[in-house]
Every structure is written in C-alpha cells, then in structure tokens.
Amino acid sequence: ELNGSERFEEELAKTAVLCCDRRQLLYLIRHEQYAKFLTDTSDGEEQTVDRTEALLDSFLSTIPGKVTTENDLPDDHLQVAVTDYFAYLESLGEDEEEMVTESQPFQHQDIIDAFIEKAETDDIFTSSELMPREKRRESGNEEDAGEFLTETLARIYINQHKYEQARTIIKRLSLNFPKKSVYFADQIRFLDLLIANEKNKKK
C-alpha cells in the first residue's frame, strides 16, 4: 500500500496514464469517501436522492471549516459598503433634483412671455411687402436686431421643447427676410422633424 508514502504521487501518475477508467481508480483510492453512494438500492428515486446527498457531503467535507459570509466581513469593508450605499442614495437624490429642475419653468419666464406678446404686434413680424418703402428704409437697421432677438427666442422655445412656437417664429422670419429663406427653410425642416418625433412619442 503506497498511500501516504513518498512514492505515492509518482506511482499514481504512472497508473493514471495506463488506467482506461480513471473513475475506478478514484473510487479505489478514495473508497471510504465514496462508498456511501456506490452501493445499489432497489428504489431508483431514493438512490438519486442519497447519491446527491452523498456528493454534497463529500463536497462540503473538502471545504475549510470557516467560510467567510457577509456577516464576517471586516469592519473596514463594511464601512466602504455603507459609504457606497449612501453615495448611491445621494446620486438618486441629485437625479430627482435634475428632473424637477428640468420640469420647472425658466427663471425669467414672465419676461419671455411678455416679449412674445409684444413681438406678435411688432413690426418685425409684418411682411416687408406690405410695409411702405420709407418705413422699410427707417427700419432697415433694426431688421438685423429683430432677426437676432426672434432667433434667440426660437432657441429658447426649442430648449423648452416648444417646437410649434419655435417653428412659427422661424416661419415669420422667413417671410420677413426672403434673402435668407434657404437658411430658415433648413431650420423649419428640422423643427418639423422634432414635432413629428414628439407626436410619435405621445402615441
């Protein structure tokens, strides 16, 4: 019997190479450990249960006595876990604040609304074809400023996801400044896509 001797590993390696069924070799060497589930029983179901239990017992016997569980974690690891959890809760709070901020109106919403009401009756929204020539000359220098203001307002509407209002402004600008109609046409097409996309989301 070489088991436990110095030549055991050497002889086992030689025998394993020549052995056609290494399971039999394993059962031969570890006979006492696997003897429980090598015996035959008449009931197949009971045999399966006993075999499973025996395999589990055999596996558990190879595990060291002390197994680290969640309760056995060192205090510094536990502290890190708690810190990460609080950081996660804080990040959730920040996300909720961002959502609330996005849903709230702009800080100067009343000023924007007043500007919109004034712009509806302003000359910059009147077609240049209907304006007298003298008045057009007088307002020639003001047109660029009016265009800038209304484009800024359109951008504000786009940021607020009010694409219909932004499209109305760009459409009026296109009528007032026919030389830039191609430029405004691109913006109108872009806004049409945004409006269609919003309608599809609501369906």
C-alpha positions as semicolon CSV with decimal commas, in nm:
position;residue;x (nm);y (nm);z (nm)
1;E;0,000;0,000;0,000
2;L;0,169;0,319;-0,122
3;N;-0,099;0,561;0,003
4;G;0,069;0,808;0,234
5;S;0,421;0,713;0,127
6;E;0,670;0,931;-0,060
7;R;0,632;0,729;-0,383
8;F;0,252;0,757;-0,384
9;E;0,229;1,061;-0,613
10;E;0,484;0,915;-0,855
11;E;0,310;0,578;-0,879
12;L;-0,032;0,744;-0,902
13;A;0,081;0,949;-1,203
14;K;0,210;0,636;-1,381
15;T;-0,106;0,438;-1,305
16;A;-0,338;0,722;-1,415
17;V;-0,176;0,724;-1,760
18;L;-0,226;0,349;-1,805
19;C;-0,574;0,331;-1,648
20;C;-0,862;0,318;-1,901
21;D;-1,124;0,437;-1,649
22;R;-0,988;0,687;-1,402
23;R;-1,315;0,692;-1,211
24;Q;-1,247;0,338;-1,095
25;L;-0,900;0,447;-0,988
26;L;-1,051;0,735;-0,793
27;Y;-1,304;0,508;-0,623
28;L;-1,025;0,266;-0,541
29;I;-0,809;0,532;-0,378
30;R;-1,096;0,721;-0,210
31;H;-1,305;0,413;-0,136
32;E;-1,407;0,518;0,213
33;Q;-1,508;0,865;0,098
34;Y;-1,727;0,747;-0,194
35;A;-1,851;0,415;-0,051
36;K;-2,179;0,572;0,060
37;F;-2,315;0,630;-0,291
38;L;-2,153;0,333;-0,470
39;T;-2,397;0,082;-0,317
40;D;-2,706;-0,013;-0,519
41;T;-3,061;0,033;-0,388
42;S;-3,387;-0,105;-0,522
43;D;-3,567;0,230;-0,539
44;G;-3,420;0,447;-0,817
45;E;-3,559;0,773;-0,678
46;E;-3,419;0,711;-0,329
47;Q;-3,087;0,616;-0,486
48;T;-3,075;0,951;-0,672
49;V;-3,153;1,144;-0,354
50;D;-2,898;0,950;-0,148
51;R;-2,636;0,989;-0,420
52;T;-2,695;1,364;-0,435
53;E;-2,673;1,396;-0,058
54;A;-2,357;1,188;-0,054
55;L;-2,199;1,402;-0,323
56;L;-2,293;1,717;-0,132
57;D;-2,150;1,575;0,189
58;S;-1,833;1,480;0,006
59;F;-1,802;1,829;-0,142
60;L;-1,872;2,003;0,187
61;S;-1,613;1,790;0,362
62;T;-1,343;1,934;0,135
63;I;-1,431;2,296;0,224
64;P;-1,234;2,453;0,511
65;G;-1,415;2,475;0,840
66;K;-1,453;2,854;0,844
67;V;-1,634;3,002;0,546
68;T;-1,645;3,379;0,508
69;T;-2,000;3,511;0,497
70;E;-2,143;3,859;0,462
71;N;-2,158;3,887;0,841
72;D;-1,788;3,800;0,869
73;L;-1,674;4,094;0,655
74;P;-1,414;4,316;0,821
75;D;-1,534;4,647;0,961
76;D;-1,342;4,849;0,700
77;H;-1,513;4,656;0,417
78;L;-1,850;4,708;0,584
79;Q;-1,779;5,079;0,615
80;V;-1,694;5,101;0,244
81;A;-2,018;4,920;0,156
82;V;-2,223;5,159;0,371
83;T;-2,043;5,460;0,220
84;D;-2,114;5,334;-0,132
85;Y;-2,481;5,286;-0,043
86;F;-2,511;5,642;0,088
87;A;-2,331;5,771;-0,222
88;Y;-2,584;5,580;-0,433
89;L;-2,874;5,736;-0,242
90;E;-2,723;6,083;-0,287
91;S;-2,687;6,025;-0,661
92;L;-3,054;5,925;-0,676
93;G;-3,144;6,247;-0,498
94;E;-2,939;6,450;-0,745
95;D;-3,113;6,280;-1,038
96;E;-3,453;6,362;-0,890
97;E;-3,349;6,726;-0,839
98;E;-3,236;6,743;-1,202
99;M;-3,571;6,605;-1,318
100;V;-3,757;6,863;-1,106
101;T;-3,534;7,141;-1,237
102;E;-3,600;7,037;-1,597
103;S;-3,974;7,034;-1,542
104;Q;-3,977;7,379;-1,377
105;P;-4,024;7,689;-1,597
106;F;-3,734;7,918;-1,680
107;Q;-3,628;8,174;-1,421
108;H;-3,740;8,469;-1,637
109;Q;-4,046;8,302;-1,786
110;D;-4,262;8,609;-1,730
111;I;-4,017;8,828;-1,924
112;I;-4,014;8,578;-2,210
113;D;-4,394;8,568;-2,221
114;A;-4,412;8,949;-2,222
115;F;-4,164;8,961;-2,508
116;I;-4,370;8,711;-2,705
117;E;-4,688;8,916;-2,659
118;K;-4,508;9,231;-2,772
119;A;-4,347;9,052;-3,066
120;E;-4,685;8,947;-3,202
121;T;-4,780;9,312;-3,258
122;D;-4,431;9,433;-3,353
123;D;-4,331;9,546;-3,699
124;I;-4,066;9,277;-3,732
125;F;-4,344;9,024;-3,780
126;T;-4,509;9,225;-4,055
127;S;-4,429;9,117;-4,408
128;S;-4,186;9,354;-4,579
129;E;-4,403;9,353;-4,892
130;L;-4,687;9,523;-4,701
131;M;-4,465;9,792;-4,546
132;P;-4,423;10,132;-4,716
133;R;-4,082;10,196;-4,872
134;E;-3,998;10,484;-4,638
135;K;-4,080;10,278;-4,334
136;R;-3,871;9,992;-4,471
137;R;-3,574;10,228;-4,505
138;E;-3,618;10,350;-4,150
139;S;-3,640;10,000;-4,014
140;G;-3,356;9,869;-4,229
141;N;-3,104;9,895;-3,946
142;E;-3,346;9,745;-3,698
143;E;-3,412;9,432;-3,903
144;D;-3,087;9,262;-3,806
145;A;-3,154;9,328;-3,438
146;G;-3,509;9,199;-3,475
147;E;-3,387;8,887;-3,651
148;F;-3,135;8,823;-3,374
149;L;-3,394;8,865;-3,098
150;T;-3,651;8,640;-3,260
151;E;-3,393;8,371;-3,339
152;T;-3,287;8,382;-2,976
153;L;-3,648;8,342;-2,873
154;A;-3,684;8,048;-3,109
155;R;-3,382;7,883;-2,947
156;I;-3,540;7,935;-2,605
157;Y;-3,856;7,765;-2,728
158;I;-3,652;7,474;-2,865
159;N;-3,478;7,433;-2,528
160;Q;-3,823;7,425;-2,367
161;H;-3,935;7,161;-2,622
162;K;-4,198;7,403;-2,755
163;Y;-4,124;7,323;-3,116
164;E;-4,454;7,451;-3,257
165;Q;-4,391;7,805;-3,124
166;A;-4,031;7,798;-3,246
167;R;-4,148;7,693;-3,593
168;T;-4,398;7,981;-3,601
169;I;-4,122;8,231;-3,525
170;I;-3,884;8,088;-3,785
171;K;-4,164;8,083;-4,042
172;R;-4,235;8,454;-3,983
173;L;-3,864;8,533;-4,004
174;S;-3,851;8,352;-4,337
175;L;-4,129;8,577;-4,469
176;N;-3,966;8,894;-4,334
177;F;-3,620;8,810;-4,467
178;P;-3,665;8,639;-4,806
179;K;-3,292;8,661;-4,878
180;K;-3,233;8,410;-4,601
181;S;-3,524;8,187;-4,690
182;V;-3,295;7,890;-4,763
183;Y;-3,135;7,923;-4,420
184;F;-3,472;7,942;-4,247
185;A;-3,611;7,657;-4,459
186;D;-3,347;7,423;-4,316
187;Q;-3,447;7,523;-3,964
188;I;-3,815;7,473;-4,043
189;R;-3,747;7,122;-4,178
190;F;-3,551;7,042;-3,865
191;L;-3,835;7,165;-3,643
192;D;-4,086;6,964;-3,848
193;L;-3,885;6,651;-3,770
194;L;-3,881;6,737;-3,399
195;I;-4,256;6,799;-3,397
196;A;-4,324;6,468;-3,574
197;N;-4,097;6,288;-3,330
198;E;-4,281;6,437;-3,031
199;K;-4,617;6,332;-3,176
200;N;-4,491;5,976;-3,224
201;K;-4,378;5,964;-2,861
202;K;-4,724;6,060;-2,738
203;K;-4,894;5,782;-2,938
